[in-house]
Amino acid sequence: MSERATIQQVAEHAGVSIGTVSRVLNSRAGVSQTTRERVRASIRELAFRPDHVARALSKAPLRIGLSLAAGTRRLTPFFMLFLEHLIARLQQDGYRFEEVPARRDGLPAWLPNGVILHGAHEDDPRLAYLRDQGVPFVLVGRAQGVRWVAPDDHDGGLQATRHLLALGHRDVLHLGGLMGHQAFQDRYGGYLEALREAGVEPRRDWLLDGGFTTLGGYRAVRRAFENGCRCTAVFAASDEMALGAIAALEDLGLSVPLDVSVVGFDDLPEVADALRVPEGLTTVRQDIAHITATAVTLLEEGLHGASIRSETVPVQLMARGTTARRRG
Protein backbone atom coordinates (compact mmCIF):
# COMPACT_ATOMS: atom_id res chain seq x y z
CA MET A 1 0.00 0.00 0.00
CA SER A 2 1.26 3.51 -0.74
CA GLU A 3 2.41 5.79 2.07
CA ARG A 4 -0.76 7.82 1.80
CA ALA A 5 -4.03 6.01 1.28
CA THR A 6 -6.38 7.27 -1.41
CA ILE A 7 -10.14 7.63 -1.29
CA GLN A 8 -10.33 4.83 -3.88
CA GLN A 9 -8.46 2.50 -1.52
CA VAL A 10 -10.81 3.42 1.33
CA ALA A 11 -13.81 2.63 -0.89
CA GLU A 12 -12.34 -0.74 -1.92
CA HIS A 13 -11.43 -1.59 1.69
CA ALA A 14 -14.96 -0.76 2.90
CA GLY A 15 -16.67 -2.41 -0.09
CA VAL A 16 -18.51 0.76 -1.14
CA SER A 17 -18.35 3.35 -3.90
CA ILE A 18 -16.16 6.44 -3.81
CA GLY A 19 -19.35 8.49 -3.73
CA THR A 20 -20.36 6.78 -0.49
CA VAL A 21 -16.99 7.56 1.09
CA SER A 22 -17.40 11.18 -0.01
CA ARG A 23 -20.83 11.38 1.60
CA VAL A 24 -19.46 10.00 4.86
CA LEU A 25 -16.52 12.43 4.82
CA ASN A 26 -18.83 15.37 4.22
CA SER A 27 -21.59 14.18 6.62
CA ARG A 28 -24.17 13.99 3.86
CA ALA A 29 -27.38 12.01 3.90
CA GLY A 30 -28.07 8.82 1.93
CA VAL A 31 -25.80 6.41 3.84
CA SER A 32 -27.02 3.89 6.41
CA GLN A 33 -25.50 3.96 9.88
CA THR A 34 -23.97 0.51 9.41
CA THR A 35 -22.26 1.55 6.17
CA ARG A 36 -21.19 4.86 7.66
CA GLU A 37 -19.46 3.06 10.55
CA ARG A 38 -17.78 0.61 8.17
CA VAL A 39 -16.37 3.47 6.08
CA ARG A 40 -15.13 5.28 9.18
CA ALA A 41 -13.42 2.09 10.35
CA SER A 42 -11.64 1.79 6.97
CA ILE A 43 -10.58 5.43 7.20
CA ARG A 44 -9.03 4.80 10.62
CA GLU A 45 -7.41 1.52 9.61
CA LEU A 46 -5.83 2.99 6.47
CA ALA A 47 -4.92 6.26 8.21
CA PHE A 48 -6.63 8.11 5.38
CA ARG A 49 -6.29 11.90 5.29
CA PRO A 50 -8.43 13.81 2.74
CA ASP A 51 -6.32 15.68 0.21
CA HIS A 52 -7.00 19.13 -1.20
CA VAL A 53 -9.57 17.76 -3.65
CA ALA A 54 -11.60 16.18 -0.87
CA ARG A 55 -11.36 19.36 1.19
CA ALA A 56 -12.62 21.36 -1.79
CA LEU A 57 -15.49 18.93 -2.20
CA SER A 58 -16.56 19.58 1.38
CA LYS A 59 -17.32 23.21 0.53
CA ALA A 60 -20.85 22.58 -0.65
CA PRO A 61 -22.60 23.12 -2.83
CA LEU A 62 -20.59 22.16 -5.87
CA ARG A 63 -22.16 23.09 -9.21
CA ILE A 64 -23.07 20.10 -11.35
CA GLY A 65 -24.18 20.91 -14.87
CA LEU A 66 -26.29 18.97 -17.36
CA SER A 67 -25.23 19.42 -20.98
CA LEU A 68 -27.52 18.25 -23.80
CA ALA A 69 -26.26 17.18 -27.20
CA ALA A 70 -27.30 19.11 -30.26
CA GLY A 71 -30.75 18.05 -31.43
CA THR A 72 -31.82 16.57 -28.08
CA ARG A 73 -35.52 17.15 -27.46
CA ARG A 74 -36.00 18.48 -23.95
CA LEU A 75 -39.79 18.54 -23.53
CA THR A 76 -40.41 14.80 -23.77
CA PRO A 77 -41.79 12.34 -21.21
CA PHE A 78 -38.47 10.48 -21.12
CA PHE A 79 -36.32 13.54 -20.56
CA MET A 80 -38.59 15.01 -17.91
CA LEU A 81 -38.49 11.72 -15.96
CA PHE A 82 -34.70 11.57 -16.37
CA LEU A 83 -34.40 15.16 -15.14
CA GLU A 84 -36.64 14.51 -12.14
CA HIS A 85 -34.51 11.57 -10.97
CA LEU A 86 -31.24 13.39 -11.65
CA ILE A 87 -32.14 16.54 -9.72
CA ALA A 88 -33.45 14.50 -6.78
CA ARG A 89 -30.20 12.53 -6.57
CA LEU A 90 -27.99 15.61 -6.85
CA GLN A 91 -29.96 17.41 -4.16
CA GLN A 92 -29.76 14.36 -1.89
CA ASP A 93 -25.98 14.40 -2.23
CA GLY A 94 -25.74 18.14 -1.55
CA TYR A 95 -24.92 19.43 -5.05
CA ARG A 96 -26.34 22.42 -6.87
CA PHE A 97 -27.89 21.51 -10.22
CA GLU A 98 -27.75 23.77 -13.25
CA GLU A 99 -28.63 23.12 -16.88
CA VAL A 100 -25.80 24.33 -19.11
CA PRO A 101 -26.90 25.70 -22.49
CA ALA A 102 -24.88 24.99 -25.62
CA ARG A 103 -22.96 27.47 -27.71
CA ARG A 104 -23.46 27.54 -31.46
CA ASP A 105 -20.65 25.02 -31.85
CA GLY A 106 -22.41 22.59 -29.50
CA LEU A 107 -19.98 23.07 -26.59
CA PRO A 108 -21.12 24.01 -23.08
CA ALA A 109 -21.63 27.75 -22.65
CA TRP A 110 -19.86 27.64 -19.27
CA LEU A 111 -18.05 25.12 -17.11
CA PRO A 112 -19.38 24.08 -13.68
CA ASN A 113 -17.40 21.85 -11.29
CA GLY A 114 -18.61 18.70 -13.01
CA VAL A 115 -20.76 17.90 -16.04
CA ILE A 116 -23.25 15.18 -16.93
CA LEU A 117 -23.54 14.79 -20.71
CA HIS A 118 -26.79 13.56 -22.24
CA GLY A 119 -27.46 12.43 -25.81
CA ALA A 120 -24.30 10.79 -27.13
CA HIS A 121 -23.79 11.05 -30.87
CA GLU A 122 -21.04 10.50 -33.42
CA ASP A 123 -18.18 13.02 -33.31
CA ASP A 124 -19.56 14.66 -30.18
CA PRO A 125 -17.20 17.65 -29.61
CA ARG A 126 -18.01 17.93 -25.90
CA LEU A 127 -15.92 14.91 -24.91
CA ALA A 128 -12.56 16.20 -26.12
CA TYR A 129 -13.37 19.74 -25.00
CA LEU A 130 -14.13 18.81 -21.39
CA ARG A 131 -11.15 16.48 -21.27
CA ASP A 132 -8.86 19.29 -22.49
CA GLN A 133 -10.38 21.69 -19.95
CA GLY A 134 -9.79 19.21 -17.12
CA VAL A 135 -13.44 19.25 -16.05
CA PRO A 136 -14.74 15.90 -14.68
CA PHE A 137 -17.69 14.60 -16.67
CA VAL A 138 -19.88 11.56 -17.13
CA LEU A 139 -21.59 10.58 -20.35
CA VAL A 140 -25.09 9.09 -20.27
CA GLY A 141 -24.38 6.90 -23.25
CA ARG A 142 -21.30 5.04 -24.47
CA ALA A 143 -17.91 6.22 -25.69
CA GLN A 144 -14.35 4.97 -25.41
CA GLY A 145 -11.98 6.35 -22.84
CA VAL A 146 -14.48 8.28 -20.69
CA ARG A 147 -16.74 7.65 -17.71
CA TRP A 148 -20.16 6.58 -18.92
CA VAL A 149 -23.36 4.86 -17.89
CA ALA A 150 -25.98 3.57 -20.32
CA PRO A 151 -28.86 1.13 -20.52
CA ASP A 152 -28.11 -2.00 -22.51
CA ASP A 153 -29.76 -0.63 -25.65
CA HIS A 154 -28.47 -3.41 -27.88
CA ASP A 155 -29.89 -6.10 -25.60
CA GLY A 156 -33.17 -4.18 -25.44
CA GLY A 157 -33.49 -4.27 -29.22
CA LEU A 158 -32.55 -7.93 -29.15
CA GLN A 159 -35.14 -8.82 -26.48
CA ALA A 160 -37.91 -6.86 -28.19
CA THR A 161 -37.33 -8.44 -31.59
CA ARG A 162 -36.86 -11.96 -30.21
CA HIS A 163 -40.19 -11.56 -28.43
CA LEU A 164 -41.93 -10.73 -31.70
CA LEU A 165 -40.19 -13.57 -33.54
CA ALA A 166 -41.19 -16.04 -30.82
CA LEU A 167 -44.81 -15.04 -31.42
CA GLY A 168 -44.46 -16.12 -35.04
CA HIS A 169 -43.88 -12.73 -36.66
CA ARG A 170 -41.37 -12.74 -39.52
CA ASP A 171 -41.97 -9.33 -41.11
CA VAL A 172 -40.97 -6.86 -38.40
CA LEU A 173 -40.74 -3.12 -39.01
CA HIS A 174 -38.18 -1.10 -37.08
CA LEU A 175 -39.35 2.40 -36.21
CA GLY A 176 -36.31 4.50 -35.35
CA GLY A 177 -34.53 7.66 -36.47
CA LEU A 178 -31.62 9.86 -35.35
CA MET A 179 -29.24 7.09 -36.38
CA GLY A 180 -26.21 9.21 -35.51
CA HIS A 181 -27.03 8.76 -31.83
CA GLN A 182 -25.42 5.82 -30.05
CA ALA A 183 -28.54 4.61 -28.21
CA PHE A 184 -30.60 4.37 -31.35
CA GLN A 185 -27.82 2.67 -33.30
CA ASP A 186 -27.56 0.06 -30.55
CA ARG A 187 -31.31 -0.61 -30.47
CA TYR A 188 -31.30 -1.06 -34.24
CA GLY A 189 -28.26 -3.35 -33.94
CA GLY A 190 -30.11 -5.59 -31.49
CA TYR A 191 -33.07 -5.74 -33.87
CA LEU A 192 -30.81 -6.80 -36.75
CA GLU A 193 -29.06 -9.45 -34.65
CA ALA A 194 -32.36 -11.03 -33.61
CA LEU A 195 -33.59 -11.17 -37.20
CA ARG A 196 -30.40 -12.71 -38.51
CA GLU A 197 -30.15 -15.33 -35.76
CA ALA A 198 -33.70 -16.36 -36.75
CA GLY A 199 -32.73 -16.60 -40.42
CA VAL A 200 -34.77 -13.54 -41.41
CA GLU A 201 -33.10 -11.23 -43.89
CA PRO A 202 -34.00 -7.61 -43.02
CA ARG A 203 -35.39 -5.48 -45.81
CA ARG A 204 -34.48 -1.85 -46.34
CA ASP A 205 -38.13 -0.80 -46.43
CA TRP A 206 -38.60 -2.23 -42.93
CA LEU A 207 -36.52 0.62 -41.46
CA LEU A 208 -38.75 3.64 -40.84
CA ASP A 209 -37.73 7.06 -39.56
CA GLY A 210 -40.14 8.19 -36.85
CA GLY A 211 -37.92 10.99 -35.58
CA PHE A 212 -38.45 9.73 -32.01
CA THR A 213 -41.75 11.59 -31.69
CA THR A 214 -45.35 10.40 -31.46
CA LEU A 215 -46.31 12.36 -34.57
CA GLY A 216 -43.28 11.09 -36.45
CA GLY A 217 -44.14 7.50 -35.54
CA TYR A 218 -47.74 8.03 -36.64
CA ARG A 219 -46.78 9.47 -40.02
CA ALA A 220 -44.10 6.88 -40.78
CA VAL A 221 -46.29 3.87 -40.00
CA ARG A 222 -49.37 5.26 -41.70
CA ARG A 223 -47.37 6.05 -44.85
CA ALA A 224 -45.80 2.58 -44.90
CA PHE A 225 -49.13 0.73 -44.60
CA GLU A 226 -50.88 3.01 -47.07
CA ASN A 227 -48.08 2.16 -49.52
CA GLY A 228 -48.75 -1.57 -49.19
CA CYS A 229 -46.74 -2.68 -46.15
CA ARG A 230 -48.03 -6.01 -44.80
CA CYS A 231 -45.75 -6.39 -41.79
CA THR A 232 -47.41 -7.97 -38.77
CA ALA A 233 -45.15 -6.43 -36.10
CA VAL A 234 -43.42 -3.16 -35.23
CA PHE A 235 -40.47 -2.60 -32.91
CA ALA A 236 -40.44 1.10 -32.05
CA ALA A 237 -37.21 2.35 -30.47
CA SER A 238 -39.16 4.62 -28.10
CA ASP A 239 -42.52 4.47 -26.36
CA GLU A 240 -43.54 7.77 -27.94
CA MET A 241 -43.10 6.35 -31.45
CA ALA A 242 -44.91 3.17 -30.40
CA LEU A 243 -47.87 5.28 -29.30
CA GLY A 244 -47.90 7.02 -32.70
CA ALA A 245 -47.64 3.69 -34.51
CA ILE A 246 -50.62 2.26 -32.62
CA ALA A 247 -52.72 5.34 -33.41
CA ALA A 248 -51.85 5.08 -37.10
CA LEU A 249 -52.71 1.38 -37.27
CA GLU A 250 -56.04 1.94 -35.53
CA ASP A 251 -56.90 4.82 -37.89
CA LEU A 252 -56.26 2.44 -40.79
CA GLY A 253 -58.72 -0.07 -39.33
CA LEU A 254 -56.09 -2.50 -38.04
CA SER A 255 -56.28 -4.03 -34.58
CA VAL A 256 -53.38 -3.96 -32.12
CA PRO A 257 -52.35 -6.66 -31.32
CA LEU A 258 -54.63 -8.97 -33.36
CA ASP A 259 -53.50 -7.65 -36.74
CA VAL A 260 -50.20 -5.98 -35.83
CA SER A 261 -48.11 -6.36 -32.67
CA VAL A 262 -46.18 -3.35 -31.33
CA VAL A 263 -43.25 -3.13 -28.90
CA GLY A 264 -41.84 0.12 -27.52
CA PHE A 265 -38.75 1.08 -25.52
CA ASP A 266 -38.46 3.00 -22.18
CA ASP A 267 -41.58 1.97 -20.16
CA LEU A 268 -42.76 5.53 -19.57
CA PRO A 269 -45.78 6.03 -17.26
CA GLU A 270 -47.07 8.93 -19.39
CA VAL A 271 -47.31 6.70 -22.46
CA ALA A 272 -49.08 3.98 -20.51
CA ASP A 273 -51.65 6.54 -19.35
CA ALA A 274 -52.31 7.67 -22.94
CA LEU A 275 -52.65 4.16 -24.36
CA ARG A 276 -56.11 2.75 -24.96
CA VAL A 277 -55.00 -0.88 -24.65
CA PRO A 278 -56.17 -2.05 -21.19
CA GLU A 279 -53.27 -4.42 -20.59
CA GLY A 280 -50.70 -1.74 -21.44
CA LEU A 281 -47.82 -1.36 -23.86
CA THR A 282 -45.33 -4.17 -24.42
CA THR A 283 -42.02 -2.38 -24.03
CA VAL A 284 -38.41 -2.57 -22.88
CA ARG A 285 -37.96 -1.11 -19.41
CA GLN A 286 -34.85 0.85 -18.59
CA ASP A 287 -34.11 1.79 -14.98
CA ILE A 288 -33.85 5.57 -15.23
CA ALA A 289 -33.46 6.04 -11.47
CA HIS A 290 -30.50 3.66 -11.41
CA ILE A 291 -28.94 5.30 -14.46
CA THR A 292 -29.06 8.78 -12.94
CA ALA A 293 -27.79 7.57 -9.55
CA THR A 294 -24.89 5.82 -11.26
CA ALA A 295 -24.10 8.94 -13.30
CA VAL A 296 -23.79 10.95 -10.08
CA THR A 297 -21.61 8.27 -8.45
CA LEU A 298 -19.28 8.14 -11.46
CA LEU A 299 -19.04 11.92 -11.49
CA GLU A 300 -18.11 11.92 -7.80
CA GLU A 301 -15.36 9.44 -8.64
CA GLY A 302 -14.13 11.82 -11.33
CA LEU A 303 -14.14 14.73 -8.90
CA HIS A 304 -11.93 12.66 -6.58
CA GLY A 305 -9.56 11.66 -9.38
CA ALA A 306 -10.44 7.96 -9.35
CA SER A 307 -9.79 5.62 -12.27
CA ILE A 308 -12.16 5.83 -15.22
CA ARG A 309 -14.83 3.15 -15.36
CA SER A 310 -18.21 2.61 -17.00
CA GLU A 311 -21.43 0.73 -16.29
CA THR A 312 -24.04 -0.88 -18.51
CA VAL A 313 -27.45 -1.07 -16.85
CA PRO A 314 -29.57 -4.14 -17.72
CA VAL A 315 -32.97 -3.70 -19.36
CA GLN A 316 -36.07 -5.90 -19.18
CA LEU A 317 -38.80 -6.77 -21.67
CA MET A 318 -42.27 -6.12 -20.26
CA ALA A 319 -44.72 -8.28 -22.26
CA ARG A 320 -48.19 -6.73 -22.04
CA GLY A 321 -51.22 -6.10 -24.21
CA THR A 322 -49.86 -4.82 -27.53
CA THR A 323 -48.25 -8.07 -28.67
CA ALA A 324 -49.89 -11.38 -29.57
CA ARG A 325 -49.20 -14.49 -31.59
CA ARG A 326 -49.38 -13.96 -35.33
CA ARG A 327 -52.65 -15.05 -36.87
CA GLY A 328 -52.71 -17.48 -39.77
Disulfide bonds with the S-S distance in Angstrom:
none
